[in-house]
Amino acid sequence: LPTSARSGFTVQAKNILRTSKLAMNLAKKMLLLASVTAVQPGNDAAATTSTHAAEDVWGMEEKILETFQAKSTENHARFMLMSWVSDLADMAGHTDFGTRLTALAKKHDFPYLDLQPILLAREAKEGQKPILACDGHWNDTGHRWTAEALFAFLQAHPELLRRP
């Protein structure tokens, strides 16, 4: 920090923001919003900006996952990632989450469970919704299906239950 900005309050606020999950999530949402609003037909510069913003988000995601994996290893535990985008329509067409996260998992050698195809298949088969209609959060069904999918994954990968 510059000398003029080294007040105790400023330093404390910046330290909190650097480690705040809320701040990280807001930053990612803002980058996604910027990438969506910047893309307009016929605007190649905006499309390039959008691509760079999306790559910035994935760069941040990779750093976060690397940090979690390092912390897990440091604490003699195994790191595993599981994801589910409950409403792809709300994600402005960014449908490659599973593919991108699979690539990151392979690159950094950690197990990954993509819940998206599992939960979509159960929804189609059983005719139930795994999310609350009002806000997209998981309902009881979504939590149960997720627990069942995680249980099956851990049964198939018992090494994840042992400490290194």
DSSP file with accessible surface (Angstrom, degrees, kcal/mol):
  #  RESIDUE AA STRUCTURE BP1 BP2  ACC     N-H-->O    O-->H-N    N-H-->O    O-->H-N    TCO  KAPPA ALPHA  PHI   PSI    X-CA   Y-CA   Z-CA
    1    1 A L              0   0   73      0, 0.0     5,-0.1     0, 0.0    10,-0.0   0.000 360.0 360.0 360.0 146.4    0.0    0.0    0.0
    2    2 A P    >   -     0   0   85      0, 0.0     3,-1.9     0, 0.0     4,-0.1  -0.326 360.0-108.7 -66.2 154.9    1.1    3.6   -0.6
    3    3 A T  G >  S+     0   0  117      1,-0.3     3,-1.5     2,-0.2     0, 0.0   0.875 118.1  59.3 -54.4 -37.5    2.1    5.4    2.6
    4    4 A S  G 3  S+     0   0  119      1,-0.3    -1,-0.3     2,-0.1     3,-0.2   0.704 107.7  46.1 -67.8 -17.7   -1.0    7.6    2.4
    5    5 A A  G <  S+     0   0   28     -3,-1.9    -1,-0.3     1,-0.1    -2,-0.2   0.147  80.3 103.8-111.4  20.2   -3.3    4.5    2.5
    6    6 A R    <   +     0   0  155     -3,-1.5    -1,-0.1     4,-0.1    -2,-0.1   0.052  42.1 138.1 -95.3  29.9   -1.6    2.6    5.4
    7    7 A S     >  -     0   0   60     -3,-0.2     4,-2.4     1,-0.1     5,-0.3  -0.363  66.1-114.9 -67.3 154.4   -4.2    3.4    8.1
    8    8 A G  H  > S+     0   0   61      1,-0.2     4,-2.5     2,-0.2     5,-0.2   0.900 116.3  51.9 -57.3 -40.3   -5.0    0.5   10.4
    9    9 A F  H  > S+     0   0  161      2,-0.2     4,-2.9     1,-0.2    -1,-0.2   0.933 109.7  47.9 -64.3 -45.6   -8.6    0.5    9.1
   10   10 A T  H  > S+     0   0   40      2,-0.2     4,-2.6     1,-0.2     5,-0.2   0.931 113.1  47.6 -63.1 -44.9   -7.5    0.4    5.4
   11   11 A V  H  X S+     0   0   52     -4,-2.4     4,-2.4     2,-0.2    -1,-0.2   0.941 114.2  47.2 -62.3 -44.9   -5.1   -2.4    6.0
   12   12 A Q  H  X S+     0   0  119     -4,-2.5     4,-2.3    -5,-0.3    -2,-0.2   0.930 112.2  49.8 -63.5 -44.2   -7.6   -4.4    7.9
   13   13 A A  H  X S+     0   0   31     -4,-2.9     4,-2.6     1,-0.2    -1,-0.2   0.927 111.9  47.7 -61.9 -43.8  -10.3   -3.9    5.3
   14   14 A K  H  X S+     0   0   86     -4,-2.6     4,-2.2     1,-0.2    -1,-0.2   0.897 110.7  51.6 -66.5 -38.0   -8.1   -4.9    2.5
   15   15 A N  H  X S+     0   0   83     -4,-2.4     4,-1.0    -5,-0.2    -1,-0.2   0.910 111.2  48.0 -64.2 -41.0   -6.9   -8.1    4.4
   16   16 A I  H >X S+     0   0   95     -4,-2.3     4,-0.8     1,-0.2     3,-0.6   0.936 111.9  49.3 -64.2 -45.5  -10.6   -9.0    5.0
   17   17 A L  H 3< S+     0   0  106     -4,-2.6     3,-0.5     1,-0.2    -2,-0.2   0.868 106.1  57.1 -63.4 -35.5  -11.5   -8.5    1.3
   18   18 A R  H 3< S+     0   0  154     -4,-2.2    -1,-0.2     1,-0.2    -2,-0.2   0.791 118.3  32.0 -65.2 -29.3   -8.5  -10.6    0.2
   19   19 A T  H << S+     0   0  113     -4,-1.0     2,-0.5    -3,-0.6    -1,-0.2   0.377  91.0 116.9-109.9   4.6   -9.7  -13.6    2.2
   20   20 A S     X  -     0   0   29     -4,-0.8     4,-2.3    -3,-0.5     5,-0.2  -0.607  50.5-158.3 -81.7 123.5  -13.5  -13.0    2.0
   21   21 A K  H  > S+     0   0  102     -2,-0.5     4,-2.7     2,-0.2     5,-0.2   0.898  97.4  54.4 -63.0 -38.7  -15.5  -15.7    0.2
   22   22 A L  H  > S+     0   0  115      2,-0.2     4,-2.8     1,-0.2     5,-0.2   0.942 108.1  47.8 -60.5 -46.8  -18.2  -13.2   -0.4
   23   23 A A  H  > S+     0   0   23      1,-0.2     4,-2.5     2,-0.2    -1,-0.2   0.912 112.4  49.6 -62.7 -41.2  -15.8  -10.7   -2.0
   24   24 A M  H  X S+     0   0   57     -4,-2.3     4,-2.4     2,-0.2    -1,-0.2   0.924 112.5  47.2 -63.5 -43.8  -14.4  -13.4   -4.2
   25   25 A N  H  X S+     0   0   62     -4,-2.7     4,-2.6     2,-0.2    -2,-0.2   0.909 112.5  49.2 -64.8 -41.3  -17.9  -14.5   -5.3
   26   26 A L  H  X S+     0   0   99     -4,-2.8     4,-2.6    -5,-0.2    -2,-0.2   0.912 110.2  51.5 -63.6 -40.2  -19.0  -11.0   -6.0
   27   27 A A  H  X S+     0   0   42     -4,-2.5     4,-2.2    -5,-0.2    -2,-0.2   0.925 111.5  47.1 -62.3 -43.3  -15.8  -10.4   -8.0
   28   28 A K  H  X S+     0   0   32     -4,-2.4     4,-2.4     1,-0.2    -2,-0.2   0.924 112.2  49.7 -64.6 -42.4  -16.5  -13.5  -10.1
   29   29 A K  H  X S+     0   0  111     -4,-2.6     4,-2.9     1,-0.2    -2,-0.2   0.903 110.1  51.2 -62.7 -40.2  -20.2  -12.5  -10.6
   30   30 A M  H  X S+     0   0  120     -4,-2.6     4,-2.8     2,-0.2    -1,-0.2   0.903 109.7  49.6 -65.0 -40.1  -19.1   -9.0  -11.7
   31   31 A L  H  X S+     0   0   48     -4,-2.2     4,-2.3     2,-0.2    -2,-0.2   0.915 112.6  47.5 -64.5 -41.1  -16.6  -10.5  -14.2
   32   32 A L  H  X S+     0   0   29     -4,-2.4     4,-2.2     2,-0.2    -2,-0.2   0.930 112.6  49.2 -63.6 -43.8  -19.4  -12.7  -15.6
   33   33 A L  H  X S+     0   0   94     -4,-2.9     4,-2.8     1,-0.2     5,-0.3   0.932 111.3  49.6 -60.9 -44.1  -21.8   -9.8  -15.7
   34   34 A A  H  X S+     0   0   47     -4,-2.8     4,-1.7     1,-0.2    -1,-0.2   0.903 110.8  50.1 -62.4 -39.0  -19.2   -7.7  -17.5
   35   35 A S  H  X S+     0   0    2     -4,-2.3     4,-0.8     2,-0.2    -1,-0.2   0.879 113.7  45.1 -68.9 -35.0  -18.6  -10.5  -20.0
   36   36 A V  H  < S+     0   0   62     -4,-2.2     3,-0.5     1,-0.2    -2,-0.2   0.933 116.0  44.0 -73.9 -45.3  -22.3  -10.9  -20.7
   37   37 A T  H  < S+     0   0   88     -4,-2.8    -2,-0.2     1,-0.2    -1,-0.2   0.773 108.6  59.3 -73.9 -22.1  -23.1   -7.2  -21.1
   38   38 A A  H  < S+     0   0   26     -4,-1.7     2,-0.6    -5,-0.3    -1,-0.2   0.770  85.4  89.5 -77.2 -24.3  -20.0   -6.5  -23.2
   39   39 A V     <  +     0   0   74     -4,-0.8     5,-0.1    -3,-0.5     6,-0.0  -0.625  50.1 157.3 -82.1 117.7  -21.0   -9.0  -26.0
   40   40 A Q    >   -     0   0  116     -2,-0.6     3,-2.0     3,-0.3     7,-0.2  -0.991  50.8 -87.1-136.0 144.2  -23.1   -7.4  -28.6
   41   41 A P  T 3  S+     0   0  136      0, 0.0     3,-0.1     0, 0.0     0, 0.0  -0.220 112.5  12.6 -52.8 134.5  -23.6   -8.5  -32.2
   42   42 A G  T 3  S+     0   0   83      1,-0.1     2,-0.9     2,-0.0     3,-0.2   0.475  94.4 116.6  80.4   3.8  -20.9   -7.2  -34.6
   43   43 A N    <>  +     0   0   65     -3,-2.0     4,-2.0     1,-0.2    -3,-0.3  -0.757  32.9 172.2-109.2  88.2  -18.6   -5.9  -31.8
   44   44 A D  H  > S+     0   0  133     -2,-0.9     4,-2.2     1,-0.2    -1,-0.2   0.865  78.9  55.5 -64.3 -35.4  -15.4   -7.9  -32.0
   45   45 A A  H  > S+     0   0   67      1,-0.2     4,-2.4     2,-0.2    -1,-0.2   0.917 108.2  48.6 -64.0 -40.8  -13.7   -5.9  -29.4
   46   46 A A  H  > S+     0   0    8      2,-0.2     4,-2.8     1,-0.2    -1,-0.2   0.901 109.6  52.2 -66.1 -38.5  -16.4   -6.6  -26.9
   47   47 A A  H  X S+     0   0   38     -4,-2.0     4,-2.4     2,-0.2    -2,-0.2   0.911 110.0  48.8 -64.7 -39.4  -16.3  -10.3  -27.7
   48   48 A T  H  X S+     0   0   73     -4,-2.2     4,-2.5     2,-0.2    -2,-0.2   0.929 111.8  49.1 -64.4 -43.6  -12.5  -10.3  -27.1
   49   49 A T  H  X S+     0   0   83     -4,-2.4     4,-2.6     1,-0.2    -2,-0.2   0.922 110.6  51.6 -60.5 -42.6  -13.1   -8.4  -23.8
   50   50 A S  H  X S+     0   0   18     -4,-2.8     4,-2.6     2,-0.2    -2,-0.2   0.919 109.2  49.4 -61.3 -43.6  -15.7  -11.0  -22.9
   51   51 A T  H  X S+     0   0   79     -4,-2.4     4,-2.4     1,-0.2    -1,-0.2   0.930 111.9  48.5 -63.0 -42.8  -13.3  -13.9  -23.6
   52   52 A H  H  X S+     0   0  114     -4,-2.5     4,-2.3     2,-0.2    -2,-0.2   0.907 111.0  50.4 -64.8 -40.3  -10.6  -12.3  -21.5
   53   53 A A  H  X S+     0   0   10     -4,-2.6     4,-2.1     2,-0.2    -2,-0.2   0.925 110.9  48.9 -63.7 -43.0  -13.1  -11.7  -18.6
   54   54 A A  H  X S+     0   0   16     -4,-2.6     4,-2.3     1,-0.2    -2,-0.2   0.916 111.1  49.8 -63.5 -40.9  -14.2  -15.3  -18.7
   55   55 A E  H  X S+     0   0   88     -4,-2.4     4,-2.5     1,-0.2    -1,-0.2   0.874 107.5  54.9 -65.8 -35.4  -10.6  -16.5  -18.7
   56   56 A D  H  X S+     0   0   94     -4,-2.3     4,-2.4     2,-0.2    -1,-0.2   0.911 107.4  50.2 -61.4 -42.2   -9.9  -14.2  -15.7
   57   57 A V  H  X S+     0   0   13     -4,-2.1     4,-2.6     1,-0.2    -2,-0.2   0.938 111.8  47.0 -61.8 -45.2  -12.8  -15.9  -13.9
   58   58 A W  H  X S+     0   0   23     -4,-2.3     4,-2.5     1,-0.2    -2,-0.2   0.864 109.5  54.5 -67.6 -33.3  -11.4  -19.3  -14.7
   59   59 A G  H  X S+     0   0   27     -4,-2.5     4,-2.2     2,-0.2    -1,-0.2   0.923 110.4  46.1 -63.0 -43.0   -7.9  -18.2  -13.6
   60   60 A M  H  X S+     0   0   55     -4,-2.4     4,-2.5     2,-0.2    -2,-0.2   0.916 111.2  52.6 -64.0 -42.5   -9.3  -17.1  -10.3
   61   61 A E  H  X S+     0   0   36     -4,-2.6     4,-2.6     1,-0.2    -2,-0.2   0.922 108.9  50.0 -59.7 -43.1  -11.2  -20.4  -10.0
   62   62 A E  H  X S+     0   0   37     -4,-2.5     4,-2.7     1,-0.2    -1,-0.2   0.925 110.4  49.4 -63.2 -42.4   -8.0  -22.3  -10.6
   63   63 A K  H  X S+     0   0  139     -4,-2.2     4,-2.2     2,-0.2    -1,-0.2   0.906 111.3  49.8 -64.0 -40.2   -6.1  -20.4   -7.9
   64   64 A I  H  X S+     0   0   20     -4,-2.5     4,-2.5     2,-0.2    -2,-0.2   0.941 112.5  46.8 -63.4 -45.7   -8.9  -21.0   -5.4
   65   65 A L  H  X S+     0   0    4     -4,-2.6     4,-2.7     1,-0.2    -2,-0.2   0.904 110.7  52.3 -65.1 -39.7   -8.9  -24.7   -6.1
   66   66 A E  H  X S+     0   0   81     -4,-2.7     4,-2.6    -5,-0.2    -1,-0.2   0.914 110.2  49.4 -60.6 -41.3   -5.1  -24.9   -5.9
   67   67 A T  H  X S+     0   0   83     -4,-2.2     4,-2.7     2,-0.2    -2,-0.2   0.931 111.6  47.5 -65.2 -45.6   -5.3  -23.2   -2.5
   68   68 A F  H  X S+     0   0  100     -4,-2.5     4,-2.4     1,-0.2    -1,-0.2   0.913 112.9  49.4 -61.2 -42.5   -8.0  -25.6   -1.2
   69   69 A Q  H  X S+     0   0   40     -4,-2.7     4,-2.5     2,-0.2    -2,-0.2   0.933 111.7  48.3 -63.7 -42.9   -6.0  -28.5   -2.5
   70   70 A A  H  X S+     0   0   56     -4,-2.6     4,-2.7     1,-0.2    -2,-0.2   0.915 112.0  49.1 -63.4 -43.2   -2.8  -27.3   -0.8
   71   71 A K  H  X S+     0   0  110     -4,-2.7     4,-1.6     2,-0.2    -1,-0.2   0.898 111.0  50.4 -63.7 -40.6   -4.6  -26.6    2.5
   72   72 A S  H  <>S+     0   0   28     -4,-2.4     5,-2.8    -5,-0.2     3,-0.3   0.946 112.6  45.9 -62.1 -47.5   -6.1  -30.1    2.4
   73   73 A T  H ><5S+     0   0   90     -4,-2.5     3,-2.0     1,-0.2    -2,-0.2   0.914 109.3  55.5 -62.2 -42.5   -2.7  -31.7    1.7
   74   74 A E  H 3<5S+     0   0  118     -4,-2.7    -1,-0.2     1,-0.3    -2,-0.2   0.834 109.8  47.0 -59.0 -32.7   -1.2  -29.6    4.5
   75   75 A N  T 3<5S-     0   0   98     -4,-1.6    -1,-0.3    -3,-0.3    -2,-0.2   0.140 119.9-109.9 -97.5  18.9   -3.8  -31.0    6.9
   76   76 A H  T < 5S+     0   0  124     -3,-2.0     2,-0.3     1,-0.2    -3,-0.2   0.862  80.6 119.5  56.6  40.6   -3.2  -34.6    5.7
   77   77 A A      < -     0   0   31     -5,-2.8     2,-0.4    86,-0.1    -1,-0.2  -0.817  64.9-110.5-125.2 169.0   -6.6  -34.8    4.0
   78   78 A R        -     0   0  111     82,-0.3     2,-0.4    -2,-0.3    32,-0.1  -0.851  24.8-136.6-104.0 140.0   -7.6  -35.4    0.4
   79   79 A F        +     0   0   27     -2,-0.4     2,-0.3   -10,-0.1   -10,-0.1  -0.759  25.9 173.4 -95.5 136.9   -9.2  -32.6   -1.7
   80   80 A M        -     0   0   46     -2,-0.4     2,-0.4    30,-0.2    32,-0.2  -0.994  17.9-146.7-141.3 144.0  -12.2  -33.4   -3.9
   81   81 A L  E     +a  112   0A  26     30,-2.6    32,-2.5    -2,-0.3     2,-0.4  -0.924  15.1 177.5-114.8 139.6  -14.4  -31.1   -6.0
   82   82 A M  E     -a  113   0A  65     -2,-0.4     2,-0.3    30,-0.2    32,-0.2  -0.997   9.9-177.8-136.7 136.0  -18.1  -31.6   -6.6
   83   83 A S  E     +a  114   0A  21     30,-2.0    32,-2.8    -2,-0.4    33,-0.6  -0.976  15.7 175.0-139.1 154.9  -20.2  -29.1   -8.6
   84   84 A W        -     0   0   33     -2,-0.3     2,-0.9    31,-0.2     3,-0.1  -0.881  17.4-155.7-156.1 119.4  -23.7  -28.5   -9.7
   85   85 A V        -     0   0   27     -2,-0.3     3,-0.4     1,-0.2     6,-0.1  -0.866  13.6-166.7 -93.9 104.1  -25.1  -25.5  -11.6
   86   86 A S  S    S+     0   0   44     -2,-0.9     2,-0.3     1,-0.3    -1,-0.2   0.770  76.8  26.8 -69.9 -23.2  -28.7  -25.7  -10.6
   87   87 A D    >   +     0   0   75      1,-0.1     3,-0.8    -3,-0.1     4,-0.4  -0.764  58.1 179.5-143.4  93.5  -29.9  -23.2  -13.2
   88   88 A L  G > >S+     0   0   55     -3,-0.4     3,-1.3    -2,-0.3     5,-0.9   0.824  84.1  65.1 -63.6 -27.3  -27.8  -22.9  -16.4
   89   89 A A  G > 5S+     0   0   87      1,-0.3     3,-1.0     2,-0.2    -1,-0.2   0.873  99.0  53.7 -62.8 -32.8  -30.3  -20.2  -17.7
   90   90 A D  G < 5S+     0   0  114     -3,-0.8    -1,-0.3     1,-0.2    -2,-0.2   0.633  97.9  66.5 -74.6 -13.5  -29.2  -18.0  -14.8
   91   91 A M  G X 5S-     0   0   30     -3,-1.3     3,-1.8    -4,-0.4    -1,-0.2   0.134 109.8-116.7 -98.5  19.8  -25.5  -18.4  -15.9
   92   92 A A  T < 5S-     0   0   52     -3,-1.0    -3,-0.1     1,-0.3    -2,-0.1   0.839  72.4 -50.5  52.6  41.8  -26.0  -16.6  -19.2
   93   93 A G  T 3 <S+     0   0   57     -5,-0.9     2,-1.7     1,-0.2    -1,-0.3   0.527  92.3 141.6  81.9   3.3  -25.2  -19.5  -21.4
   94   94 A H    <   +     0   0   39     -3,-1.8     3,-0.4    -6,-0.3    -1,-0.2  -0.594  15.4 154.0 -79.0  87.2  -21.9  -20.5  -19.7
   95   95 A T        +     0   0   99     -2,-1.7     3,-0.3     1,-0.2     4,-0.2   0.354  46.0  83.7-101.2   6.9  -22.6  -24.3  -20.1
   96   96 A D     >  +     0   0   58      1,-0.2     4,-2.8     2,-0.1     5,-0.3   0.173  51.5 113.2 -98.8  21.8  -19.0  -25.5  -20.1
   97   97 A F  H  > S+     0   0   38     -3,-0.4     4,-3.1     1,-0.2     5,-0.3   0.933  78.4  47.7 -57.9 -50.6  -18.5  -25.6  -16.3
   98   98 A G  H  > S+     0   0   13     -3,-0.3     4,-2.4     1,-0.2    -1,-0.2   0.921 114.2  46.9 -58.2 -43.5  -18.3  -29.4  -16.1
   99   99 A T  H  > S+     0   0  106     -4,-0.2     4,-2.1     2,-0.2    -2,-0.2   0.932 115.1  45.3 -64.2 -45.8  -15.8  -29.5  -19.0
  100  100 A R  H  X S+     0   0   66     -4,-2.8     4,-2.1     2,-0.2    -2,-0.2   0.908 114.9  47.1 -66.3 -42.0  -13.6  -26.7  -17.6
  101  101 A L  H  X S+     0   0   11     -4,-3.1     4,-2.6    -5,-0.3    -1,-0.2   0.882 109.3  54.5 -70.1 -34.1  -13.7  -28.2  -14.0
  102  102 A T  H  X S+     0   0   50     -4,-2.4     4,-2.4    -5,-0.3    -1,-0.2   0.926 108.7  49.2 -61.4 -43.2  -12.8  -31.6  -15.3
  103  103 A A  H  X S+     0   0   60     -4,-2.1     4,-2.6     1,-0.2    -2,-0.2   0.913 111.6  48.4 -63.2 -42.3   -9.8  -30.2  -17.1
  104  104 A L  H  X S+     0   0   17     -4,-2.1     4,-2.3     2,-0.2    -1,-0.2   0.902 110.3  52.0 -64.2 -40.4   -8.7  -28.4  -13.9
  105  105 A A  H  X>S+     0   0    7     -4,-2.6     5,-2.0     1,-0.2     4,-0.7   0.918 112.7  44.8 -63.0 -42.2   -9.2  -31.6  -11.9
  106  106 A K  H ><5S+     0   0  167     -4,-2.4     3,-0.6     3,-0.2    -2,-0.2   0.919 112.4  51.9 -66.6 -43.2   -7.0  -33.5  -14.3
  107  107 A K  H 3<5S+     0   0  140     -4,-2.6    -2,-0.2     1,-0.2    -1,-0.2   0.887 121.0  32.1 -60.6 -40.2   -4.4  -30.8  -14.5
  108  108 A H  H 3<5S-     0   0   32     -4,-2.3    -1,-0.2    -5,-0.2    -2,-0.2   0.324 108.7-121.5-104.4   6.4   -4.0  -30.6  -10.7
  109  109 A D  T <<5 +     0   0  142     -4,-0.7    -3,-0.2    -3,-0.6    -4,-0.1   0.929  63.1 131.7  56.0  57.2   -4.7  -34.3  -10.0
  110  110 A F      < -     0   0   11     -5,-2.0    -1,-0.2    -6,-0.1   -30,-0.2  -0.979  60.6-100.7-132.2 151.5   -7.8  -34.2   -7.7
  111  111 A P        -     0   0   36      0, 0.0   -30,-2.6     0, 0.0     2,-0.4  -0.426  37.0-165.7 -70.8 145.7  -11.0  -36.1   -8.0
  112  112 A Y  E     -a   81   0A  30    -32,-0.2     2,-0.5    -2,-0.1   -30,-0.2  -0.999  12.1-165.2-136.7 132.3  -14.1  -34.3   -9.5
  113  113 A L  E     -a   82   0A  15    -32,-2.5   -30,-2.0    -2,-0.4     2,-0.8  -0.967   8.9-157.4-118.3 112.8  -17.7  -35.2   -9.4
  114  114 A D  E  >  -a   83   0A  44     -2,-0.5     4,-0.6   -32,-0.2   -30,-0.2  -0.814   8.6-175.0 -89.4 108.3  -19.9  -33.3  -11.8
  115  115 A L  H  >  +     0   0    1    -32,-2.8     4,-3.1    -2,-0.8     5,-0.4   0.663  63.1  88.4 -77.3 -17.6  -23.4  -33.5  -10.4
  116  116 A Q  H  > S+     0   0   27    -33,-0.6     4,-2.4     1,-0.2     5,-0.2   0.926  92.3  38.1 -52.1 -56.4  -25.1  -31.8  -13.4
  117  117 A P  H  > S+     0   0   76      0, 0.0     4,-2.1     0, 0.0    -1,-0.2   0.887 117.2  52.7 -66.6 -33.3  -25.7  -34.9  -15.5
  118  118 A I  H  X S+     0   0   64     -4,-0.6     4,-2.1     2,-0.2    -2,-0.2   0.951 114.2  40.3 -65.0 -48.8  -26.6  -37.0  -12.5
  119  119 A L  H  X S+     0   0    0     -4,-3.1     4,-2.4     1,-0.2    -1,-0.2   0.871 113.6  53.1 -73.5 -33.9  -29.2  -34.6  -11.2
  120  120 A L  H  X S+     0   0   84     -4,-2.4     4,-2.3    -5,-0.4    -1,-0.2   0.911 110.1  49.4 -65.3 -39.0  -30.6  -33.8  -14.6
  121  121 A A  H  X S+     0   0   60     -4,-2.1     4,-2.6    -5,-0.2    -2,-0.2   0.916 111.9  47.6 -66.4 -41.0  -31.1  -37.5  -15.3
  122  122 A R  H  X S+     0   0   53     -4,-2.1     4,-3.1     2,-0.2     6,-0.4   0.894 110.2  52.8 -66.9 -38.4  -32.9  -38.0  -12.0
  123  123 A E  H  X S+     0   0   45     -4,-2.4     4,-1.8     1,-0.2     5,-0.2   0.934 112.9  44.2 -61.4 -45.0  -35.1  -35.0  -12.6
  124  124 A A  H  < S+     0   0   88     -4,-2.3    -2,-0.2     2,-0.2    -1,-0.2   0.906 118.9  43.2 -66.2 -40.7  -36.1  -36.4  -16.0
  125  125 A K  H  < S+     0   0  178     -4,-2.6    -2,-0.2    -5,-0.2    -1,-0.2   0.914 125.0  30.9 -72.5 -43.4  -36.6  -39.9  -14.6
  126  126 A E  H  < S-     0   0   78     -4,-3.1    -2,-0.2    -5,-0.2    -3,-0.2   0.576  94.4-132.6 -97.7 -11.8  -38.4  -39.1  -11.4
  127  127 A G     <  +     0   0   68     -4,-1.8     2,-0.3    -5,-0.3    -4,-0.1   0.703  64.0 124.2  69.9  18.4  -40.3  -36.0  -12.4
  128  128 A Q        -     0   0   83     -6,-0.4    -1,-0.2    -5,-0.2    -2,-0.2  -0.798  59.6-126.1-108.8 155.6  -39.2  -34.1   -9.3
  129  129 A K        -     0   0  132     -2,-0.3    12,-0.2    -3,-0.1    13,-0.2  -0.846   7.2-156.9 -98.8 134.5  -37.4  -30.8   -9.0
  130  130 A P  S    S+     0   0    2      0, 0.0     9,-1.9     0, 0.0     2,-0.3   0.399  73.8  61.7 -89.1   3.6  -34.2  -30.7   -6.9
  131  131 A I  B    S-B  138   0B  36      7,-0.3     2,-0.3    11,-0.1     7,-0.3  -0.903  90.5 -99.9-127.9 158.1  -34.4  -26.9   -6.4
  132  132 A L     >  -     0   0   74      5,-3.3     4,-2.1    -2,-0.3     3,-0.4  -0.557  27.8-136.8 -72.7 136.6  -36.8  -24.5   -4.7
  133  133 A A  T  4 S+     0   0  111     -2,-0.3    -1,-0.1     1,-0.2    -2,-0.0   0.815  98.0  57.1 -64.9 -28.8  -39.0  -22.8   -7.3
  134  134 A C  T  4 S-     0   0  111      1,-0.1    -1,-0.2     3,-0.1    -2,-0.0   0.802 128.8  -1.8 -78.5 -29.7  -38.6  -19.4   -5.6
  135  135 A D  T  4 S-     0   0   88     -3,-0.4    -2,-0.2     2,-0.2    -1,-0.1   0.447  88.4-109.6-146.6   1.8  -34.8  -19.0   -5.7
  136  136 A G     <  +     0   0   18     -4,-2.1     2,-0.1     1,-0.3    -3,-0.1   0.496  67.9 138.0  82.6  -0.7  -33.0  -22.0   -7.2
  137  137 A H        -     0   0  122      1,-0.1    -5,-3.3    -5,-0.1    -1,-0.3  -0.452  65.9 -86.2 -73.4 156.8  -31.5  -23.2   -3.9
  138  138 A W  B     -B  131   0B  77     -7,-0.3    -7,-0.3    -2,-0.1    -1,-0.1  -0.339  43.4-155.0 -62.4 138.8  -31.5  -27.0   -3.3
  139  139 A N     >  -     0   0   31     -9,-1.9     4,-2.5    -3,-0.1     5,-0.2  -0.334  43.1 -79.0 -97.6-171.6  -34.6  -28.4   -1.8
  140  140 A D  H  > S+     0   0  142      1,-0.2     4,-2.5     2,-0.2     5,-0.2   0.897 133.5  51.6 -57.8 -40.6  -34.8  -31.6    0.3
  141  141 A T  H  > S+     0   0   21    -12,-0.2     4,-3.0     2,-0.2     5,-0.3   0.931 109.1  49.8 -62.6 -45.6  -34.8  -33.6   -2.9
  142  142 A G  H  > S+     0   0    0    -12,-0.3     4,-2.2   -13,-0.2    -2,-0.2   0.909 112.1  47.8 -60.5 -42.3  -31.7  -31.9   -4.2
  143  143 A H  H  X S+     0   0  103     -4,-2.5     4,-2.5     2,-0.2    -1,-0.2   0.919 113.6  47.5 -65.3 -42.0  -29.9  -32.4   -1.0
  144  144 A R  H  X S+     0   0  104     -4,-2.5     4,-2.6    -5,-0.2    -2,-0.2   0.941 113.2  47.2 -65.0 -47.7  -30.9  -36.1   -0.9
  145  145 A W  H  X S+     0   0    1     -4,-3.0     4,-2.4     1,-0.2    -1,-0.2   0.895 112.8  50.1 -61.2 -41.1  -29.8  -36.7   -4.5
  146  146 A T  H  X S+     0   0    7     -4,-2.2     4,-2.7    -5,-0.3     5,-0.2   0.934 110.9  48.9 -63.4 -45.0  -26.5  -34.9   -3.9
  147  147 A A  H  X S+     0   0   60     -4,-2.5     4,-2.7     1,-0.2    -2,-0.2   0.915 112.2  49.0 -61.0 -42.0  -25.8  -37.0   -0.8
  148  148 A E  H  X S+     0   0   80     -4,-2.6     4,-2.5     2,-0.2    -1,-0.2   0.907 111.9  48.1 -64.8 -41.5  -26.6  -40.2   -2.7
  149  149 A A  H  X S+     0   0   11     -4,-2.4     4,-2.4     2,-0.2    -2,-0.2   0.918 113.2  47.7 -66.3 -41.7  -24.4  -39.2   -5.7
  150  150 A L  H  X S+     0   0   52     -4,-2.7     4,-2.8     2,-0.2     5,-0.2   0.923 111.2  51.3 -64.9 -42.5  -21.5  -38.3   -3.3
  151  151 A F  H  X S+     0   0  130     -4,-2.7     4,-2.4    -5,-0.2    -2,-0.2   0.940 111.3  47.2 -59.6 -46.9  -22.0  -41.6   -1.4
  152  152 A A  H  X S+     0   0   53     -4,-2.5     4,-1.9     1,-0.2    -1,-0.2   0.908 112.1  50.7 -62.4 -40.2  -21.9  -43.6   -4.7
  153  153 A F  H  X S+     0   0   28     -4,-2.4     4,-1.0     1,-0.2    -2,-0.2   0.925 111.4  47.2 -63.8 -44.8  -18.8  -41.7   -5.8
  154  154 A L  H  < S+     0   0   39     -4,-2.8     3,-0.2     1,-0.2    -1,-0.2   0.859 109.1  54.4 -68.3 -32.8  -17.0  -42.3   -2.5
  155  155 A Q  H  < S+     0   0  128     -4,-2.4    -1,-0.2     1,-0.2    -2,-0.2   0.894 110.4  46.9 -63.6 -38.4  -17.9  -46.0   -2.6
  156  156 A A  H  < S+     0   0   69     -4,-1.9    -1,-0.2     1,-0.3    -2,-0.2   0.662 121.5  38.1 -75.7 -18.0  -16.3  -46.1   -6.1
  157  157 A H    ><  +     0   0   61     -4,-1.0     3,-2.0    -3,-0.2     4,-0.3  -0.542  65.0 162.8-131.2  66.0  -13.2  -44.3   -4.8
  158  158 A P  G >   +     0   0   60      0, 0.0     3,-1.8     0, 0.0     4,-0.4   0.749  67.9  74.9 -62.0 -21.5  -12.6  -45.6   -1.2
  159  159 A E  G >  S+     0   0   75      1,-0.3     3,-0.9     2,-0.2    -5,-0.1   0.768  85.0  66.2 -61.5 -22.9   -9.0  -44.2   -1.3
  160  160 A L  G <  S+     0   0   29     -3,-2.0   -82,-0.3     1,-0.2    -1,-0.3   0.708  95.1  57.4 -71.2 -18.9  -10.6  -40.8   -0.8
  161  161 A L  G <  S+     0   0  121     -3,-1.8     2,-0.4    -4,-0.3    -1,-0.2   0.574  93.7  80.8 -88.3  -9.5  -11.7  -41.9    2.7
  162  162 A R  S <  S-     0   0  148     -3,-0.9   -84,-0.0    -4,-0.4     0, 0.0  -0.777  82.5-122.3 -97.6 140.8   -8.2  -42.7    3.9
  163  163 A R              0   0  172     -2,-0.4   -86,-0.1     1,-0.1    -2,-0.1  -0.581 360.0 360.0 -76.5 142.5   -5.8  -40.1    5.1
  164  164 A P              0   0   96      0, 0.0    -1,-0.1     0, 0.0   -86,-0.0  -0.237 360.0 360.0 -67.5 360.0   -2.5  -40.0    3.1
